[in-house]
Amino acid sequence: MSHSTLHDIANRVGVTPVTVSRVLSGTYKAKRAGALKRAEQIRQVAAELGYRVNVHARAMRHGRLGNIALVMSKDPSRSLLHERELTALHDALLDEQLNMVIARLDDKTLESEADLPRVLTEYAVDGMLINYKKNIPPMLEQLIERHRIPAVWIARKRKHDATYYAYRNSIKKAVAEQIKAGHGHIAMVFKLNPDHQPTDHYSETDPLAGYEKAMLDAGLKPQCLHVRWGSDELSQLTALLSRKSRPTLLLTRDQQTLLPILAAAYHMGIQVPDDLQIMLIGHGTALIPATDFKHLRYDYDQLAEAAVKLLVQKIKTPDHPIKSRPIPLCG
């Protein structure tokens, strides 16, 4: 049966169409064994009959389409998104019975007074999750506010309508804990691409600020090393590890820095993690065993859940700014 209805399912199972609707929409809160069995039977019959939700009818009833646009730049470097971040966003939306629609848009559309509002209708979405890490089109924020577009920023540090990782406080706390554990010499290593241009994105400034604050609060001197791709990084790291005040702990956000650090330590006869410990900040890595380094990691699920809940609230009250939600890193 290609065009089955709620009534068809209800007649097969012997329940009301309202009960069928509640089960298939996820709002049926069954607790007793009999009710749970009946709900499972309804799902099985729905699958057998090839039932599909009439999204147009649902949209007319609720005034919502049930779709959310993940807005990204056509330039991949401006909208980097880890696979686990994408999965977490998908699952968080699914928990709210929402679907993800990926919208890769150019700057001309994002800065157009006419085109940006049309994204909601052309993509048939109720709101936007905006994933821009750098070089954000200047007019985008103004247009979102002017046209009252329900939107939440991902990994962007703003006062309102955003979720972001709390680098500064998380790293400050982690470094302070390591100082208390006995590390008096802690260094932070950054690896930069040859064509790297500094940006004002908080992910470039806040990690260093958190590290320096913890060191200075403890009366210790910060040690920072910026290594560029293509440079003699091994020599620079060896020089760092040859200092009289040799670090016993190295912090880095760059997975590509781990192997050069290990090579420099091996060259110096320094054992990892016995003589030198490494703390990786952010995404994990399979380059070295997890037991050989500390990990201050992203909580993908918490960031995604917070972003989706903010957007659901924003869709209901698009005129009201909602306080942003900083997400701590996990030790």
MODA-V638234 format. One record per residue. N is the residue number from 1. PHI is phi in whole degrees, -180 to 180 (none if undefined). PSI is psi as a letter, one per 20 degrees, with the letter a starting at -180 (none if undefined). Layout:
N/PHI/PSI  N/PHI/PSI
This chain:
1/none/o  2/-89/i  3/-126/l  4/-71/q  5/-124/r  6/-59/h  7/-65/h  8/-62/g  9/-66/g  10/-60/g  11/-66/h  12/-67/g  13/-87/h  14/88/k  15/-129/a  16/-86/q  17/-59/h  18/-63/g  19/-63/g  20/-60/g  21/-60/g  22/-66/h  23/-66/g  24/-74/h  25/-91/i  26/88/j  27/-97/j  28/-85/o  29/-102/m  30/-84/q  31/-124/h  32/-75/q  33/-58/g  34/-64/g  35/-69/h  36/-65/h  37/-65/g  38/-65/g  39/-63/g  40/-66/h  41/-65/g  42/-61/g  43/-65/g  44/-65/g  45/-66/h  46/-60/g  47/-69/g  48/-63/h  49/-84/i  50/69/k  51/-67/p  52/-129/p  53/-64/p  54/-82/n  55/-65/h  56/-68/g  57/-66/g  58/-63/g  59/-63/h  60/-68/h  61/-70/g  62/-103/i  63/71/j  64/-134/q  65/-91/h  66/82/j  67/-122/q  68/-127/p  69/-91/p  70/-93/o  71/-87/p  72/-136/q  73/-78/q  74/-74/i  75/-91/o  76/-56/h  77/-68/i  78/-93/i  79/-136/l  80/-58/p  81/-146/o  82/-67/q  83/-55/g  84/-70/h  85/-68/g  86/-63/g  87/-62/g  88/-64/g  89/-65/g  90/-57/g  91/-69/h  92/-65/h  93/-67/g  94/-62/h  95/-62/h  96/-98/j  97/59/l  98/-122/q  99/-107/q  100/-98/p  101/-122/p  102/-87/p  103/-121/o  104/-93/o  105/-120/q  106/-89/r  107/-63/h  108/-61/g  109/-68/g  110/-69/i  111/-112/j  112/-95/p  113/-59/h  114/-93/h  115/-77/h  116/-61/g  117/-61/h  118/-72/i  119/-58/h  120/-61/g  121/-82/g  122/-69/h  123/-94/i  124/54/l  125/-124/q  126/-93/h  127/-168/a  128/-130/p  129/-104/o  130/-102/o  131/-114/n  132/-125/p  133/-94/h  134/-157/r  135/50/l  136/-71/p  137/-53/p  138/-55/h  139/-86/i  140/-59/g  141/-62/g  142/-64/g  143/-68/h  144/-61/g  145/-70/g  146/-65/h  147/-97/j  148/53/l  149/-81/p  150/-65/o  151/-146/q  152/-131/p  153/-89/p  154/-105/p  155/56/l  156/-131/p  157/-84/o  158/-137/r  159/-72/h  160/-133/q  161/57/l  162/-157/q  163/-125/q  164/-156/q  165/-79/p  166/-84/m  167/-56/g  168/-56/g  169/-68/h  170/-66/g  171/-73/h  172/-58/g  173/-64/g  174/-65/g  175/-67/g  176/-60/h  177/-66/h  178/-70/h  179/-65/g  180/-63/h  181/-78/i  182/117/i  183/-81/o  184/-96/i  185/-126/o  186/-123/p  187/-119/q  188/-122/p  189/-116/p  190/-118/q  191/-115/p  192/-115/q  193/-67/q  194/-57/h  195/-98/j  196/-61/p  197/-119/p  198/-57/q  199/-123/r  200/-94/j  201/-66/p  202/-62/h  203/-68/i  204/-93/h  205/-101/h  206/-69/h  207/-59/g  208/-65/g  209/-62/g  210/-66/g  211/-64/g  212/-63/h  213/-63/g  214/-64/g  215/-65/g  216/-67/h  217/-61/h  218/-92/j  219/75/k  220/-109/q  221/-90/p  222/-66/q  223/-127/o  224/-119/p  225/-130/p  226/-105/o  227/-107/p  228/-98/q  229/-57/q  230/86/i  231/-85/r  232/-80/m  233/-66/h  234/-62/g  235/-65/g  236/-66/g  237/-71/h  238/-63/g  239/-62/h  240/-64/g  241/-80/i  242/-95/i  243/-63/q  244/-59/g  245/-96/l  246/-59/p  247/-63/q  248/-102/i  249/-145/p  250/-114/p  251/-105/p  252/-154/q  253/-99/i  254/-108/o  255/-60/h  256/-67/i  257/-83/i  258/-62/g  259/-64/g  260/-59/h  261/-63/g  262/-64/h  263/-65/g  264/-65/g  265/-64/g  266/-62/g  267/-60/h  268/-90/i  269/74/k  270/-98/p  271/-87/p  272/-110/p  273/-98/j  274/-65/g  275/-98/h  276/-139/p  277/-105/q  278/-123/p  279/-118/o  280/-92/p  281/-108/p  282/111/c  283/-67/q  284/-78/a  285/-151/q  286/-108/j  287/-68/h  288/-135/q  289/-58/q  290/-62/h  291/-75/i  292/-94/i  293/-150/q  294/-87/q  295/-137/o  296/-101/n  297/-106/r  298/-73/q  299/-101/n  300/-58/g  301/-65/g  302/-68/h  303/-63/g  304/-65/g  305/-61/g  306/-65/g  307/-62/g  308/-68/g  309/-64/h  310/-62/g  311/-68/g  312/-58/g  313/-67/h  314/-66/h  315/-63/h  316/-73/h  317/-133/m  318/-65/i  319/-83/i  320/-108/p  321/-64/p  322/-114/p  323/-57/p  324/-66/q  325/-120/o  326/-77/p  327/-113/o  328/-68/q  329/-77/q  330/-100/p  331/-86/none
